Amino acid sequence: MDWLSGFANPIERDVPLGDLTWYRIGGRARYLSRPDNESELERLVRRASEQGVDLKILGRGANVLVRDNGFNGVVVRLDTPAFQRTEVNGERVRVGAGVDLMRLAKRLSHDGLSGLECMAGIPGTIGGAVRMNAGGQFGCIGDVVERCRLLDANGVIETWSKDRLAFGYRISAIGDRVVLSADLRLRRSDRAETRRRFEEIFAAKTASQPISERSAGCVFKNPPGASAGALIDAAGLKGSRCGGAVVSQRHANFICADPSAKASDVERLAGMIAKRVRAEYGTELELEIDIW
Ligand SMILES: Cc1cc2nc3c(=O)[nH]c(=O)nc-3n(C[C@H](O)[C@H](O)[C@H](O)COP(=O)(O)OP(=O)(O)OC[C@H]3O[C@@H](n4cnc5c(N)ncnc54)[C@H](O)[C@@H]3O)c2cc1C
């Protein structure tokens, strides 16, 4: 019996990943799994680990660039109902890893629960956002996470509290573990006010970022005490191009993709930007996007 058999949701082979990401570019996954529940996911993670097969979770692919030759392992999507649950209990919210971040932020802020308004304009799932502590000038998701349930490569589930999750600037201690769910602590607030705040942040984001274009958000992290976008802009790189990839005119830290773009165009352009910023300012830029 092959190690991939026996799952309720059959594992697909040779699946194009491009359309599953915001960039809509990149190659295929050798396998794609959409587990029906946590025990199926746990079994898959254990089997992949035993077989030495690489495994990655894909949320909305809003922070991922899949290379043109694809991913030679199992890609897992947590888009089945078991991972899409949201339970609101007063000011506490337990939310599944596959829940859409922006939709949840909008719903809760429109219901007068405050704390996730800062996620307006940030595409993704709860799992992807918690893993990298998504956020920006208006706040980060880690600010409202109390604890997370995580699954490790041996199939062990643990609950980690905020201290152990060690949220920092676009980072946490989660590493290669799978986020199953997160417990959020929000504040009951004036409904009109939280709603206004969400819409205000959304408007600020759409004015300053190319939200409707194909990208994976900011390509580079901000270096300590500086803005990666400002350095790229000052280096005169807005509008620079490699094949179908172009540095956004709206926000210099975004590389947008034309329909003709290849993942290699984006990667080459990112390399060119890093080289120019190093040469002009002596600053080393670190990638924020995850390249598979
Ligand atoms: C237009 C645009 C604007 C953006 N603006 C911002 C912004 O303002 N601030 C910001 O922080 N980000 C921003 N981003 C980036 C992106 O929205 C965030 O990184 C978001 O958290 C990605 O979530 P995702 O579910 O799509 O993760 P994916 O892109 O699918 O995955 C990202 C990483 O997280 C891992 N991952 C995903 N789900 C899980 C899980 N359940 N358990 C463990 N690991 C997991 C993946 O394996 C991968 O390593 C922007 C992106 C775009 C396209």
The ligand as an SDF file (V2000), in Angstrom:
LIG
                    3D

 53 58  0  0  0  0  0  0  0  0999 V2000
   -1.8280   43.0300   -1.3610 C   0  0  0  0  0  0  0  0  0  0  0  0
   -1.1520   42.4400   -0.1580 C   0  0  0  0  0  0  0  0  0  0  0  0
   -0.9880   43.2190    0.9790 C   0  0  0  0  0  0  0  0  0  0  0  0
   -0.3320   42.6920    2.0980 C   0  0  0  0  0  0  0  0  0  0  0  0
   -0.1750   43.4770    3.2100 N   0  0  0  0  0  0  0  0  0  0  0  0
    0.4120   42.9570    4.3110 C   0  0  0  0  0  0  0  0  0  0  0  0
    0.5540   43.7560    5.5000 C   0  0  0  0  0  0  0  0  0  0  0  0
    0.1720   44.9130    5.5470 O   0  0  0  0  0  0  0  0  0  0  0  0
    1.1440   43.1700    6.5780 N   0  0  0  0  0  0  0  0  0  0  0  0
    1.5820   41.8650    6.5620 C   0  0  0  0  0  0  0  0  0  0  0  0
    2.0860   41.3810    7.5870 O   0  0  0  0  0  0  0  0  0  0  0  0
    1.4510   41.1010    5.4500 N   0  0  0  0  0  0  0  0  0  0  0  0
    0.8830   41.6030    4.3420 C   0  0  0  0  0  0  0  0  0  0  0  0
    0.7620   40.8430    3.2160 N   0  0  0  0  0  0  0  0  0  0  0  0
    1.2570   39.4580    3.2230 C   0  0  0  0  0  0  0  0  0  0  0  0
    0.1780   38.4250    3.6110 C   0  0  0  0  0  0  0  0  0  0  0  0
   -1.0920   38.9920    3.5360 O   0  0  0  0  0  0  0  0  0  0  0  0
    0.4150   37.8900    5.0050 C   0  0  0  0  0  0  0  0  0  0  0  0
    1.7190   37.3650    5.1380 O   0  0  0  0  0  0  0  0  0  0  0  0
   -0.5860   36.7820    5.3910 C   0  0  0  0  0  0  0  0  0  0  0  0
   -0.3960   36.4640    6.7370 O   0  0  0  0  0  0  0  0  0  0  0  0
   -0.4000   35.5290    4.5280 C   0  0  0  0  0  0  0  0  0  0  0  0
   -1.3560   34.5780    4.9210 O   0  0  0  0  0  0  0  0  0  0  0  0
   -1.6530   33.2950    4.0360 P   0  0  0  0  0  0  0  0  0  0  0  0
   -2.6430   32.4800    4.7770 O   0  0  0  0  0  0  0  0  0  0  0  0
   -1.9690   33.6750    2.6550 O   0  0  0  0  0  0  0  0  0  0  0  0
   -0.2490   32.5570    4.0950 O   0  0  0  0  0  0  0  0  0  0  0  0
    0.5110   31.8930    2.8690 P   0  0  0  0  0  0  0  0  0  0  0  0
    1.0300   32.9570    1.9950 O   0  0  0  0  0  0  0  0  0  0  0  0
   -0.3040   30.8340    2.2670 O   0  0  0  0  0  0  0  0  0  0  0  0
    1.7330   31.2310    3.6630 O   0  0  0  0  0  0  0  0  0  0  0  0
    2.7300   32.0410    4.2250 C   0  0  0  0  0  0  0  0  0  0  0  0
    3.5950   31.1550    5.1290 C   0  0  0  0  0  0  0  0  0  0  0  0
    2.8180   30.7460    6.2410 O   0  0  0  0  0  0  0  0  0  0  0  0
    2.7530   29.3200    6.2840 C   0  0  0  0  0  0  0  0  0  0  0  0
    1.4190   28.9390    6.7290 N   0  0  0  0  0  0  0  0  0  0  0  0
    0.2090   29.2240    6.1550 C   0  0  0  0  0  0  0  0  0  0  0  0
   -0.7780   28.6860    6.8890 N   0  0  0  0  0  0  0  0  0  0  0  0
   -0.1940   28.0400    7.9350 C   0  0  0  0  0  0  0  0  0  0  0  0
   -0.6710   27.2680    9.0460 C   0  0  0  0  0  0  0  0  0  0  0  0
   -1.9760   27.0330    9.2470 N   0  0  0  0  0  0  0  0  0  0  0  0
    0.2480   26.7650    9.9190 N   0  0  0  0  0  0  0  0  0  0  0  0
    1.5670   26.9770    9.7420 C   0  0  0  0  0  0  0  0  0  0  0  0
    2.0940   27.6630    8.7210 N   0  0  0  0  0  0  0  0  0  0  0  0
    1.2140   28.2050    7.8370 C   0  0  0  0  0  0  0  0  0  0  0  0
    3.0490   28.8600    4.8640 C   0  0  0  0  0  0  0  0  0  0  0  0
    3.5640   27.5370    4.8490 O   0  0  0  0  0  0  0  0  0  0  0  0
    4.0650   29.8840    4.4290 C   0  0  0  0  0  0  0  0  0  0  0  0
    5.3340   29.5440    4.9520 O   0  0  0  0  0  0  0  0  0  0  0  0
    0.1320   41.3530    2.0790 C   0  0  0  0  0  0  0  0  0  0  0  0
   -0.0470   40.5680    0.9310 C   0  0  0  0  0  0  0  0  0  0  0  0
   -0.6790   41.1050   -0.1820 C   0  0  0  0  0  0  0  0  0  0  0  0
   -0.8770   40.2350   -1.4000 C   0  0  0  0  0  0  0  0  0  0  0  0
  1  2  1  0
  2  3  1  0
  2 52  2  0
  3  4  2  0
  4  5  1  0
  4 50  1  0
  5  6  2  0
  6  7  1  0
  6 13  1  0
  7  8  2  0
  7  9  1  0
  9 10  1  0
 10 11  2  0
 10 12  1  0
 12 13  2  0
 13 14  1  0
 14 15  1  0
 14 50  1  0
 15 16  1  0
 16 17  1  0
 16 18  1  0
 18 19  1  0
 18 20  1  0
 20 21  1  0
 20 22  1  0
 22 23  1  0
 23 24  1  0
 24 25  2  0
 24 26  1  0
 24 27  1  0
 27 28  1  0
 28 29  2  0
 28 30  1  0
 28 31  1  0
 31 32  1  0
 32 33  1  0
 33 34  1  0
 33 48  1  0
 34 35  1  0
 35 36  1  0
 35 46  1  0
 36 37  1  0
 36 45  1  0
 37 38  2  0
 38 39  1  0
 39 40  1  0
 39 45  2  0
 40 41  1  0
 40 42  2  0
 42 43  1  0
 43 44  2  0
 44 45  1  0
 46 47  1  0
 46 48  1  0
 48 49  1  0
 50 51  2  0
 51 52  1  0
 52 53  1  0
M  END
$$$$
